[in-house]
Amino acid sequence: MNQTTLPYAVQPRRSRPTPLAVAALFLTIAAAAMSAPPPLPSTPAQEPAHPASIPLWTDGAPGSAAKQNEPEHVDWRQEPDIVFPIVSNIHRPSLTPFLPARETATGAAVIIAPGGGHMFLTVDREGYDLARWLAARGIAAFVLKYRLARDRAGGSTYRVEVEALADAQHAIRLVRNRAAEWAVDPRRIGIMGFSAGGQIAALAATQFDAGKAAATDPVDRESSRPDFQGLIYPGAPQGALAFSKETPPAFLLCASDDNLAGPLAQCFLEMKAAGVPAELHIYQHGGHGFGVRERPMPVTAWPVRFVEWLGDLGLMKR
């Protein structure tokens, strides 16, 4: 029988893949799966559970009367490795208190301004999650919802250095005014901000006053100067800021693989030149927006460094 009468064509012999090639294939598939962003939840976005919020301004925020009855927007935001809730359309600024038990309260308090590019607020890992962690360690924490100059809903007339700054200043006055009620030492009230919130915190720490003695509202009679500041990968940390010996002590933090590392290092040098007590932490890895996420890298432990720094300042003594 010649070859033309064979019932099938003869195929060339194929070599079997080596174990190394098989392993490489599996790694390629795993890497592709890991690089795919997590899917958006099928449920409507909502904020994580938190204590009741307190309106920042008794009669509504100045300049927001026309919109103060509009509801806030809660949406999902999708990033390469995480999905999280964000809040926008803020016209009624507020504080959400996370208070430690009276027997563990140190008297220290920190107002937390979440980030979000002045377009929204990352209220979980840059707000409620950190506040809950601090309260468990005796530090009263207050998450600030401030007005957004570039609100993602569009049409915002607010400005970073006017309305958003006024919200931060008033938050400091409010906590100081109600310090006894919340077991807070009025001389141990600081402000911390992340990214855009860090810009707000830096402005509040360099633009303050002793209060208006003749003000009708007792809150406005309080000083707006924070006793310390925490700037966590802050936006625009230099340039418009004027440091002096009156500037409160600063805790500065970011990751080296964040393009804000250089400006923050320069900010630290300018603070030191002005006589401002400052401590700078630049971790090797972490990127931007890490907040208080659990990840297998050293930057995850940064809140511990912050509490240690408060202790060095003598602010954790009961």
PyMOL commands that set and color helices and strands:
alter all, ss='L'
color gray80, all
select helices_A, chain A and resi 3-5+19-35+124-135+160-177+196-206+218-221+261-273+298-312
alter helices_A, ss='H'
color red, helices_A
select strands_A, chain A and resi 54-55+73-79+82-88+94-98+109-113+140-145+189-194+229-232+250-255+278-283
alter strands_A, ss='S'
color yellow, strands_A
deselect
rebuild
show_as cartoon
